[in-house]
Amino acid sequence: MIQREKVDLFLDSGAFSAWTQGTEININEYIAFVQKHQDIIEVYANLDVIGDPKATWKNQKIMEAAGLTPLPTFHYGEDIKWLERYLRSGYDYIALGGMVPISTSALKYWLDGLFYNYLCTPSGVPKVKVHGFGLTALSLILRYPWYSIDSTTWVIVARIGGAIYVPKMSKEGVPIYNKTPWVITTSSRNKKILRKSHHISTFSPKWKALIVEYIESHGYQLGRSNFKHVPIDYQLKQGEKWAGRFSKSNMEPRLVEVIEEPGVVNTYRVREELNIIYLQNLERSFPEWPVPFKPQKTNYGFGL
């Protein structure tokens, strides 16, 4: 028998992705998968049913009957009685889901109510561990005493947006992780400024130098590419890749990116690795859990 390297994984059931794609996940197959890989899975979520808290509770019990201990999930928009049921049942680790399409202001209103009224003691100490599914807004990450969170946004911005997270910096160039980071588009193929981001070329020489210094401090380079138009039957050479999409109906010359120096501007894996480093440093900057929840009263107060 081959000995597998010990790792601790957090397994999401994939229910949200299945829901958005109009597909279903077989709970028996999911149970079998978890049972087969329990030696490397530290936490695994219940197979929740988006929009149906009763079915989500049923799946929780089905998985428990199979000898498993899945992480229960309470979703945005569900009746609070379901969260109360999980708390009464003695679960000490609960996930909050359904937050991906909801605005930050609406989530703040909802989360304030949950943590203030249900998840923390009157002094603000968390009663249970709380996981946040699909949580990306740093203001929400910093505001609440999460035990764990997850998000795939760092992959999306690196691959599709060609962007990296760079921490805000002091005048001395020291990274500040308790402020929303810059989302900087770096791709040489796409200098279009993304929503809530800026292309690195738009920064002043001083700030661009600080950003490049940050990149190089982690062992990476900014990189450099050139572009050229080639015939439609052109065969790519080493260090080249297509730039832009190609349509058979478009018989014009195609654009090729020539990578002269690999780096952030032309290699998505480098951007992904830098984003992972940012998130790791962000995590290290957090105080050790549990951290008391100290809500600041807002004009909408607390409530559900």
C-alpha positions as CSV (number, residue, x, y, z in Angstrom):
1,M,0.0,0.0,0.0
2,I,1.3,3.4,-0.9
3,Q,1.7,5.8,2.0
4,R,0.2,9.1,1.2
5,E,1.8,12.3,2.4
6,K,-0.1,13.7,5.4
7,V,-2.1,16.9,4.5
8,D,-5.1,18.5,6.1
9,L,-7.8,19.5,3.7
10,F,-11.0,21.5,4.0
11,L,-13.5,19.9,1.7
12,D,-16.3,21.9,0.2
13,S,-19.2,19.8,-1.1
14,G,-19.5,21.9,-4.2
15,A,-23.2,22.5,-3.6
16,F,-23.0,26.2,-4.5
17,S,-21.2,25.4,-7.9
18,A,-23.7,22.7,-8.6
19,W,-26.6,25.0,-7.8
20,T,-25.3,27.7,-10.1
21,Q,-24.9,25.2,-12.9
22,G,-28.2,23.5,-12.5
23,T,-26.7,20.1,-11.5
24,E,-27.0,17.8,-8.5
25,I,-24.6,16.0,-6.3
26,N,-25.4,12.5,-5.2
27,I,-25.1,12.4,-1.4
28,N,-24.2,8.7,-1.4
29,E,-21.3,9.3,-3.8
30,Y,-20.2,12.3,-1.7
31,I,-20.3,10.2,1.5
32,A,-18.2,7.5,-0.2
33,F,-15.7,10.1,-1.3
34,V,-15.3,11.5,2.2
35,Q,-15.0,8.0,3.7
36,K,-12.3,7.1,1.2
37,H,-10.2,10.2,1.8
38,Q,-10.7,10.8,5.5
39,D,-7.0,10.4,6.2
40,I,-6.3,13.6,4.4
41,I,-9.5,15.6,5.0
42,E,-9.6,17.5,8.2
43,V,-12.9,19.3,7.7
44,Y,-15.7,18.5,5.3
45,A,-18.9,20.4,4.7
46,N,-22.3,19.0,4.7
47,L,-23.9,18.6,1.3
48,D,-26.1,21.6,1.7
49,V,-29.1,22.3,-0.6
50,I,-29.2,26.0,-1.6
51,G,-32.6,27.5,-0.8
52,D,-33.9,24.5,1.1
53,P,-32.8,24.5,4.8
54,K,-35.0,21.5,5.6
55,A,-33.2,19.4,2.9
56,T,-29.8,20.7,4.2
57,W,-30.7,19.5,7.7
58,K,-31.8,16.1,6.3
59,N,-28.5,15.7,4.5
60,Q,-26.6,16.6,7.7
61,K,-28.4,13.7,9.5
62,I,-27.8,11.3,6.6
63,M,-24.1,11.9,6.7
64,E,-24.0,11.6,10.5
65,A,-25.9,8.3,10.2
66,A,-23.1,7.1,8.0
67,G,-20.6,7.8,10.8
68,L,-19.4,11.2,9.5
69,T,-19.2,14.6,11.2
70,P,-19.9,17.1,8.5
71,L,-19.7,20.9,9.0
72,P,-23.3,22.2,9.2
73,T,-24.2,25.3,7.0
74,F,-26.6,28.1,7.6
75,H,-27.3,30.3,4.6
76,Y,-28.1,33.9,4.0
77,G,-31.9,34.4,3.7
78,E,-32.8,31.3,5.7
79,D,-35.1,31.5,8.7
80,I,-33.1,32.0,11.9
81,K,-34.8,29.0,13.5
82,W,-32.4,26.8,11.5
83,L,-29.3,28.4,13.0
84,E,-30.9,28.1,16.4
85,R,-31.5,24.4,15.8
86,Y,-27.8,23.9,15.0
87,L,-26.8,25.8,18.1
88,R,-29.2,23.9,20.3
89,S,-28.0,20.6,18.9
90,G,-24.5,21.3,20.2
91,Y,-22.5,21.9,17.0
92,D,-19.3,23.7,17.9
93,Y,-18.3,24.6,14.4
94,I,-20.8,26.1,12.0
95,A,-20.5,27.5,8.5
96,L,-22.3,30.5,7.0
97,G,-23.0,30.3,3.3
98,G,-24.9,31.9,0.5
99,M,-23.0,35.1,0.8
100,V,-21.3,35.2,-2.7
101,P,-23.9,37.2,-4.6
102,I,-24.9,39.5,-1.7
103,S,-23.6,43.1,-1.3
104,T,-21.1,43.9,1.4
105,S,-23.6,46.3,3.1
106,A,-26.3,43.7,3.2
107,L,-23.9,41.1,4.5
108,K,-22.7,43.5,7.2
109,Y,-26.3,44.0,8.4
110,W,-26.9,40.2,8.4
111,L,-23.6,39.2,10.0
112,D,-23.9,41.9,12.7
113,G,-27.2,40.4,13.8
114,L,-25.9,36.9,13.8
115,F,-22.7,37.5,15.7
116,Y,-24.3,40.0,18.1
117,N,-27.4,38.0,18.9
118,Y,-26.6,34.4,18.4
119,L,-22.9,33.5,17.8
120,C,-21.2,35.4,20.6
121,T,-21.8,36.0,24.3
122,P,-22.9,39.4,25.6
123,S,-19.2,40.2,26.1
124,G,-18.4,39.4,22.4
125,V,-16.7,36.0,22.9
126,P,-17.5,33.5,20.2
127,K,-19.7,30.6,21.4
128,V,-18.8,28.5,18.4
129,K,-16.2,28.3,15.6
130,V,-17.6,30.0,12.5
131,H,-16.5,29.4,8.9
132,G,-17.3,31.9,6.1
133,F,-18.0,30.4,2.7
134,G,-17.0,32.6,-0.3
135,L,-15.9,35.5,1.8
136,T,-13.8,38.1,0.0
137,A,-14.4,41.5,1.4
138,L,-11.6,42.4,3.7
139,S,-13.8,44.7,5.7
140,L,-16.0,41.7,6.6
141,I,-13.0,39.4,7.2
142,L,-11.6,41.9,9.7
143,R,-14.9,42.8,11.4
144,Y,-15.9,39.4,12.7
145,P,-14.2,36.7,14.8
146,W,-14.1,34.0,12.1
147,Y,-12.4,30.8,12.8
148,S,-11.9,30.1,9.1
149,I,-12.9,31.4,5.7
150,D,-12.5,30.4,2.1
151,S,-12.6,32.1,-1.3
152,T,-11.5,31.5,-4.9
153,T,-11.4,35.1,-5.9
154,W,-7.6,35.2,-5.7
155,V,-7.5,32.6,-8.5
156,I,-10.0,34.4,-10.7
157,V,-8.3,37.8,-10.5
158,A,-4.9,36.2,-11.2
159,R,-6.1,34.2,-14.2
160,I,-8.9,36.1,-15.8
161,G,-8.1,39.6,-14.6
162,G,-4.3,39.3,-14.7
163,A,-4.2,40.9,-11.3
164,I,-2.4,40.5,-8.0
165,Y,-3.1,41.6,-4.4
166,V,-0.6,44.1,-3.0
167,P,-0.9,45.3,0.6
168,K,-1.2,49.0,1.2
169,M,2.1,50.3,2.4
170,S,3.3,52.9,4.9
171,K,5.4,55.8,3.7
172,E,8.4,53.7,4.7
173,G,7.3,50.9,2.4
174,V,6.1,48.6,5.2
175,P,3.1,46.4,4.3
176,I,-0.2,47.1,6.1
177,Y,-2.4,44.1,6.1
178,N,-5.4,45.5,8.1
179,K,-6.4,47.7,5.2
180,T,-8.1,46.6,1.9
181,P,-5.2,45.8,-0.5
182,W,-4.6,47.2,-3.9
183,V,-5.9,44.9,-6.7
184,I,-3.4,45.6,-9.4
185,T,-3.9,44.5,-13.0
186,T,-0.4,43.6,-14.2
187,S,-1.1,41.5,-17.4
188,S,0.8,42.8,-20.4
189,R,-2.0,41.4,-22.6
190,N,-4.8,43.3,-20.8
191,K,-4.1,46.9,-19.7
192,K,-7.8,47.5,-19.3
193,I,-8.5,48.6,-15.7
194,L,-10.7,46.1,-13.9
195,R,-13.5,47.1,-11.5
196,K,-11.9,48.1,-8.2
197,S,-8.4,47.7,-9.6
198,H,-5.7,49.7,-11.4
199,H,-3.1,48.7,-14.0
200,I,0.4,48.9,-12.7
201,S,1.2,51.4,-15.5
202,T,-1.2,53.9,-13.9
203,F,0.9,54.3,-10.7
204,S,3.4,57.0,-10.1
205,P,7.1,56.1,-10.5
206,K,7.5,56.1,-6.7
207,W,4.6,53.7,-6.0
208,K,5.3,51.5,-9.0
209,A,8.9,51.1,-7.6
210,L,7.4,50.0,-4.2
211,I,5.1,47.5,-6.0
212,V,8.0,46.1,-7.9
213,E,10.0,45.9,-4.8
214,Y,7.2,44.0,-3.1
215,I,7.1,41.5,-6.0
216,E,10.9,41.1,-6.0
217,S,11.0,40.7,-2.2
218,H,9.1,37.4,-2.7
219,G,11.5,36.1,-5.3
220,Y,9.6,37.1,-8.4
221,Q,10.1,39.5,-11.3
222,L,7.7,41.9,-13.0
223,G,8.6,40.4,-16.4
224,R,8.6,41.7,-19.9
225,S,6.8,40.8,-23.1
226,N,6.6,42.1,-26.7
227,F,3.8,41.5,-29.2
228,K,3.8,40.8,-32.9
229,H,1.2,40.1,-35.6
230,V,1.6,36.8,-37.5
231,P,-0.2,34.9,-40.3
232,I,-3.2,32.8,-39.2
233,D,-1.3,29.6,-39.9
234,Y,1.7,30.6,-37.7
235,Q,3.2,27.9,-35.5
236,L,4.1,29.1,-32.0
237,K,7.7,29.0,-30.9
238,Q,9.1,28.4,-27.5
239,G,8.4,31.4,-25.2
240,E,5.4,32.5,-27.3
241,K,1.7,32.3,-26.7
242,W,-1.4,33.6,-28.4
243,A,-2.7,37.0,-27.3
244,G,-6.5,37.4,-27.6
245,R,-9.1,35.2,-29.0
246,F,-9.2,33.8,-32.6
247,S,-12.3,33.4,-34.7
248,K,-12.3,31.4,-37.9
249,S,-14.4,34.1,-39.5
250,N,-11.7,36.6,-38.8
251,M,-8.9,36.0,-41.3
252,E,-6.8,38.9,-40.1
253,P,-3.2,38.4,-38.7
254,R,-3.1,37.0,-35.2
255,L,-1.4,38.6,-32.3
256,V,1.3,36.7,-30.5
257,E,2.9,37.5,-27.1
258,V,6.7,37.0,-27.0
259,I,7.8,36.4,-23.4
260,E,11.3,38.0,-23.1
261,E,11.4,37.7,-19.3
262,P,8.9,35.5,-17.4
263,G,7.2,37.2,-14.5
264,V,4.0,38.7,-13.1
265,V,3.0,40.5,-16.4
266,N,2.9,37.3,-18.5
267,T,2.6,34.2,-16.2
268,Y,-0.7,33.6,-14.3
269,R,1.0,31.0,-12.1
270,V,3.3,33.7,-10.7
271,R,0.3,35.9,-10.0
272,E,-1.5,33.0,-8.3
273,E,1.6,32.3,-6.1
274,L,1.9,36.0,-5.1
275,N,-1.8,36.1,-4.2
276,I,-1.3,33.0,-2.0
277,I,1.6,34.7,-0.3
278,Y,-0.5,37.8,0.3
279,L,-3.3,35.7,1.9
280,Q,-0.8,33.8,4.1
281,N,0.7,37.0,5.4
282,L,-2.8,38.4,5.9
283,E,-3.7,35.3,8.0
284,R,-0.5,35.7,10.0
285,S,-1.4,39.3,10.8
286,F,-4.6,38.2,12.5
287,P,-4.7,37.9,16.3
288,E,-5.1,34.3,17.6
289,W,-8.7,33.0,17.7
290,P,-10.9,33.6,19.6
291,V,-11.0,37.3,19.2
292,P,-14.0,39.1,21.0
293,F,-16.5,40.7,18.6
294,K,-16.7,44.4,19.3
295,P,-19.4,45.7,17.0
296,Q,-19.6,49.4,16.1
297,K,-23.1,50.7,16.1
298,T,-24.2,51.7,12.7
299,N,-27.2,53.7,11.4
300,Y,-29.0,50.5,10.6
301,G,-28.3,49.0,14.0
302,F,-28.4,45.3,14.6
303,G,-31.0,42.9,13.3
304,L,-31.9,40.2,10.8
